[in-house]
Amino acid sequence: MAVEKETIISFQNVTKQYPNGVLGLKDLNIDIKKGEFVIVVGLSGAGKSTMLRSINRLHEITSGEILIDNQSITKAKGRSLRLIRRDIGMIFQSFNLVKRSSVLRNVLTGRVAYHPTIKMLFGLFPQVDKELAYQSLQRVNLAEKVYTRADELSGGQQQRVSIARALTQEPKIILADEPVASLDPLTTEKVMDDLKRINQDLGITIVVNLHSVQLARQYGTRIIGLRDGSLVFDGPVSEATDQRLKEIYGSEIMEEQGGEAL
């Protein structure tokens, strides 16, 4: 008998209303289990990034509550909030690297939350952190680039540096907000392969926003579909049939996917 995995992210009646009155999220109730590889899909403006960024409070929600490993990040303040966020790595579409710094220095910023601010201002990272950073670079096949400046790398390499930075944080959760949106198909596959391997090898819970339904089916174990801030699909990839997705998204998704069959 399979053992039920514990919930690590829990959305409880979560609503996000913007100052202009637009609802970014509408009464979301979603539980994500430890070790899942979840892909959030939907049309542009569906609420994918709002949902993802509310998990680590880059976006504040209007009502409801979000629990991370049974702790409320919604109510957390000060040190408690910092400790919860330390467990959540973040990968951005735009990489968010310090372009003139070395790959190693960029990856080491994943350790900032573990040390006093004054030490971090002077870049005083202990040797154990440097070893951890190097191991993370090995996982994304960039160990030979350790002393290269970030702006000398290709877009795909920069995104893999950001994955290594998130790994060096030793997180329980990694959030990836449209991580392959600006990459070519071959590089997209390499980045998604890295994320999938990290999920399988280390058991880190991964939540990825993707525009592409095809990629969601290829890499995810579970798909969450949003439309206008509401949950319209939540299930294993096997249930995300062509007909089901067409019922949820209508013909619009076909147009946004370039007219290809889902």
N, C-alpha and C positions, 0 to 999 in steps of 0.2 A: 504494500500500500504506500503510495507516494506521500511524503510529508509536505504539508502545506507550508509554503515559504512565508516568512514574515513580511508585513507591509513596511516599506521604507519611505514612501511618499504618499501622503493622503490629502486629497482635496476634499474639503467638507463644506458644501454649499457656498462655493467661492464665486463671488461676483466682482468684476472690475468695471467701474464707471469712470470715464474720462471727464475732465472739467466741462467739455462741450456737450455733455449728456450722452455721448455714444457709449454703449455697453461693449467692452472688449471681451469680457467673459460673463457668461450667464449661468449662475447657479450650478457650477461644476461639482460633480461628486465622482472622484476617480481615485482608486487605490493602485499603486504600483509596487510590485513585490521586489524583494532583494534579488539581485542577479538578473533581472529582466533586461531585454534590449527592446525598448519601446520606441516606435517611430510615430511622430505626430504629423499628420498630413492635412491639407485643406487648401482652399483657394487663397490668393493674396488677400490679406485683411481678415482672415478667418479667426485670428486670435492665437495662432501658433506661438509666435514670439512672446506675446503677453503671458500666455500660460507658462512657457518655459522660464521666463525671467521672473515670474512671481514665485517660483520655487525657491530661489535664493534671495528674494526680495530686492532684486534690481528694479522690479515694479511692485509698488504697494497695491494690495487688493483693497476693495471698498468694504466688502463684508465677507463673512465666512472665516475659515481657518485652514491653514496648511500645516501639516505635521511632517517633520523629518525625523525618521527613526523614533517615533512616539513623542517627539518634542515639538512644541509649537514655535515655528519660526515667525509666525505672525505676531505673537506676543513678546518674543524675545527682545532683549535690549542689552546694550553694552557687551560685557564679556560673554554672556550666554549666546548672543547673536553671532559674535565672532567665532565662537567654538563650533556652532552649527554650520556656519558658512565655510569653515575650514574643511569640513567633510564633503563640500560640493565643489568639484572642479568645473570650469566653464571654458568652452571653446566657441569663439566668435567667427562669424562669416569673414570679418575683416582682419582676422589673425590677432590683432592687438599686441603686436610685438614692438619692442624698442628697436627700431631699425638700425641704429648706429652701434648697438651693443652686440656682443658675441652671442652665439647660440647658447653657450653655457650660462651666461649671465641672464638671458631671457628665461631659460628653463629653471634656474635657481629662484626666480621670483615666486615660483610655486611654494617656496618654503617661508615666505615672508611672515605668514600668520603664526609661525611657530617660534618666533624670536622677538626680543625687544626692538622697538622702532629705531633706537639710536644705533644699534648694530647694523640694521638693514640699510640705514642711510649711508654707511661707509662700506657696504657690501661685504660685511664680515661673516661669511657663511662657513660653518665648520666643515671639516673634511668629509664627514659622514653624509652631509647634504650634497656635496659635490659628487660623491660616489653614487648616490641615489639619482642625481640628475643624469649622470653618464649611463646608468642602467636604463633609465627611461628613454634616452636617446637611442640606445641599442634596440629597444622594443619597436621603435619606428624606423629602424635602419638608417639612422643619421649620426652614428657615433663618430664618423670621420669628419663631421662638420662642426665638432664641438667648439672650435675657436674661430669659426667663420663668422663674419658679420651677418646679421639677419637680412640686411638689404642686398646681400649678394646671393641670396637663395631664390629659387623659383617659388611661385605661389603655392604649389603643392608641398614643397619642402617647408615653407613657412607655416603652413597649416599643421604639418606633422610636428614641428617644433612646439606649436601651441598645444598639441596633444601630449607631448612629453612634459610640458610645463604643468598641465593638469594632473598627469600621472605622478609627478614629483611631489605634488600636494598630498599624496596618499589619501585620496578621497574615497568615500563610500559610494558617491554618485558622481557621474560626469554628465553635464548638460552640453549639448552641441546645437547651436542656433544657426541653421542653414550652413553647415560647415563646408559644403562643396558647391555652393551656389556660383562661385566665381572661377571654378576649376574645369578643365577639359575632361572628357569622359575617362581617359586612361588614368589621370591623376585622381579623379573622383573615386575610381575603383580602389586605388591604393589607400586613400584616406579611410574609406569605408571598411576596407579589409583590416586596417590597423584597429579601428574602433571595435569591430566584431571580435578580433583576436584578443583584445584587452578584456572585453566582456567575458569571453569564454575561458581565458587563462587565469584571470584574476578575480572573476566573479563580481566585478564592479557593475552596479546598476547604471545603465546608459539610457538617456532620453535624448532623441535627436529630432529636430524639426527638419522636414524635407518637403520640397515642392513636388518632387517626382514620386508618383505612385509606384512606378516600376522599381525604383531603388528601395522603396519601403518594402515591397514584396520580396525583393532579393535578399535584404539584410535583416529585416526585423523579425522578431518572434511574435510581436503584438503590434497592432496598428490602432492608433486613436485618431479618429476623424473629427475635425471641428468645422463648423459652418456658422458664420456670424456670431462667434463666441460661444456657441452651444455645442455640446457633445452629441454627435450624430452617428458615430460608430466607435465601438470598442470591442476588439476581439482578436483572436489569433489570425495570422496571415491567411490560413486556409479558408477562413470565412469571408475574406475580402475579395469576393468574386466580382467579375466584371459587372454583373447585373446589380449586385449590392451597391457597388460604388456609383454606378449610374443613377440608382435610386436616390442615393444620398446627395450626390453632387450635381446631378443633371448634366446637360450637354456642356456646361461651362468648363468642367474639368477636362473634357476632350479638347476644347480649344486651347486651354492653358498648357496641356501636355503636347501641343503641336499637332493635334489631329490624329495621333497614333492610338491604336486600340489599347485599352487598359490591360 
